[in-house]
Amino acid sequence: MNIFKRLFNIGKAEIHSAIDGFEDPIKLTEQGIRDMKEQLSKSVEALAQLKALSIRKKNESEREDQTAKDYYGKAIVLVQKAEKGEITAEEADRLAKEALKKQTAAQENAVHLNKEHEKLHAECEKMQTNINTLKSNISKWENELKTLKARVQVSEATKDINKKMTQIDTHSTVNMLEKLKERVVQQEALAEAYLDISTAGKSIDDEIDAVVKNDDTQAEDALKKLKESLKKE
């Protein structure tokens, strides 16, 4: 019980050193909870047997108490029969005394059995309280274990990410980006150079034809507009 109290008192400083010493604290805790469940099962069985014994003592006490009442009633009947003359007074007294002796013995047994019943009943209530506490603790421990498992997974993932982040060479990455920028600038300049070369490769006749062709096109457009205006007049 003490080890589980230490395991689940997360806020206490000593638990950290205790957990650090465990090879696998989660597996150890799971095994501990299984052990507690097994103990709970045994406790419930023991409680059932104890309650059965308590009930038995109670029933025996009630039977003895009824026996005592019966013997007392018989003693009264014997005295009444003597008064009626049905039996002699000596015989009635003798039998009545024996009946009262048995009544006293039965009453004493009833009291003794009832005390045993009360003691067993108190033990049952105490054991029931312990079982309820154990059930509550097991449920709490299972919930806390689930939370701890989730926290372990998150912490492991975070640790891996942070570890990978520390392994990244930031300076090298920046250098690679700078080299890439330089390469892009170089490619753009090279493309512009090829364009200039292709333009410079035209002959003088090509340049003249390009200008003349442009003038002819303008002249044709002007002529077309002139003809359309004459038609309107």
Beta strands, then each sheet from edge to edge (+ up, - down):
end
